């Protein structure tokens, strides 16, 4: 059994191969002719079976606490609240299904605008980095008012390809769709 593991961490929705090269394996799904990651983890390919798999790093189910840094996937964007499914707490993968809530209230603690325009902080499917600042009433309240917090990865809502940074906006590498987001200084480094 010949297996190759790339030490590259991929995120949900990220393209890892094409169907002409490999078959979709554990932790992946097929979209059009692309094999995409279903979870956060390392790429592993089995050359004998021509399968590509995503192996999750560590599984840890700590409860998010104030001061923890999370990475999560945006589930829904409403007029004043963004719901986020927490995928990682302080760098440890979490499969416990915790959610966080980011309220669209401008903060005065930093010079950074947290609300550029309605609905443009992030979009469904975006991956963000945020700080847990409280967990009152069993709700994980999140903040993105530091430069390293905000969207760290996003895919185009029109064609599904990756966005790249374009000044203070994101631009699709395929169809050139441009969107506004609160972009982390870590965008593209995760």
N, C-alpha and C positions, 0 to 999 in steps of 0.2 A: 504494500500500500504506500504509494508515493504521495506525500502531502507537502505542500508548500504553504508557509504562513508568512504573510507580509506583516511587518510591525507597523501597520498603518491602521489607525482607528477610524472607522467609518460611522456615520450617523444615519438615522432612519431616512429613507428616500434617496440616499446617495447611490449613484451608478457605480457598480463594482466590476461588471463584465457585460459582454453581449452574448446572446444565445448561440451564436456561431462558434464561440470559444468554449463555453461551459454550459452545464445544466444548472438550474436553480436548485439549491440545497437548503439545509437548515439555516434559518435566520435570514432568508432572502425571499423575494417575490419577483415575478416577471411582469414587466410593464412594456408593452409593445415588444421590441426585440432586446430590451435592456434588462439585465438582472440587477435589482436594487436591494439595498440593505433594509431589513425589517427592524433592526435594533442597533444599539451602540455596541461596537465590539471590533475584533480583529478579523481581517480577511484570511480565510484558510481555503486552499484549493486542493482537491484530490485529483491528481493527474490520471490515475488508473480509471476512475469512474467518471472523469470529466465533469466533476461537480464543484461548485464554489459554495462555501459555507461562511457564516459569520459566527464567530465564537465570542460570547460575552466574557468580559474580563472577570471581575469578581461580582458575586451577588451578595449584597449587604442590605439589610432592611432597617437601618437606623431611622428613627423618627426625626424629621427635620427640626432643628432648634434655631432660635434666634442667633444670628451670626454665621450660620452655615451658608455656603455658596452652592447653589443648585444649577443644574442644566436640565432644561425641560422642553417639551414639545407643546406649542400653542394648540389647544384644542378648540377654543372658541373665542371670538372677539365680539363683545357686545358694546353698547354705547358708552358704558363707564367701567366695565370690568373685563379683564382678559383671564381666562382659565387656562392653566398650564399643568400638563401631566409631568410630574417630576421623574426624570430618568436617572439622575446622578446627584449624590449629596457629597460634597467635599471630595469629588473625584472617584467615589465608590459607586458602582452601578447599583441602582435600587429597582427591584421589580415588585415592590409592595403596592404600587398604584397610588401613591400620594399625589394630591393635587395642590396647586398653589393658586393664589388669586393676586393679580396685579391690578390695582385700581388706577384709573386714569385721572389722578389728581396731581396737578403740578406741585412740586416740592420747592421749598425755599432754602433747603440745606445745601444746595449746590447751584452753580451758575448754569448747569446743563438743563435744557428744556426737556421735559419728559413727555410733553404732549405737542408735537409739531403740528399735526392736523388730526381731525377726527379719524380714528381707525387706522392711522398710519404708523403707530408704534411697532406693531408686528401683525402678521397675518396667520391664519390657520396653517399649521404644518411647519412654521418657522421654529428654529431651535434657538432658545435664548439662555443667557447666563444671568442669574439674578441672586440677590441676597435675601435670605429669610430675615425679616426684621421683627416679626412677632408671630405667635400662633395662638391667638385669642380665640376662644370658642371652637377649638380644633380646626381652625382655618389657618393655613400657612399664608401669611401676608408677605408679598414680595416687593422688592424695590429694585429699580434699575437706574438710580440716579448717580452712579459712578461711571467714568469713561470706559471701564472694562466690562460693564454690564450692558445688556441689550441683545440684539440679534447677532448670533455668531454664525448662523448658516440659514440659507433660505433658498427655496426653489421657486421657479416661475409658476404663477397660477394659470398661465395660458398654455405653455408647452411642457412644463415639468423640468426643464434644464436648470442648472445652477445659476445663481445670480453672482455677479462680481461687483466690487465696490466701484462706484462712479460718482466722484466728488462726495456729497453727503447723501447720496441715494444709492439704490441697487439697480443694476442693469442686467438683463438676461443675456447670457453668452450666445444664445441661439436666435431668439426672435426680437431681441433688443427692447423688450418691454422694460419700462423704468418705473420703479415704485419708491415711495418714501418709507423709511423705517428708522427707528432709533438703533443705530449700528454700534456694536461693541468695538472697542479698539482691538479686540481679539478676533474680529470677523475674519474667517478664512484660515485661522491658525488651529482650529480644533480638529 
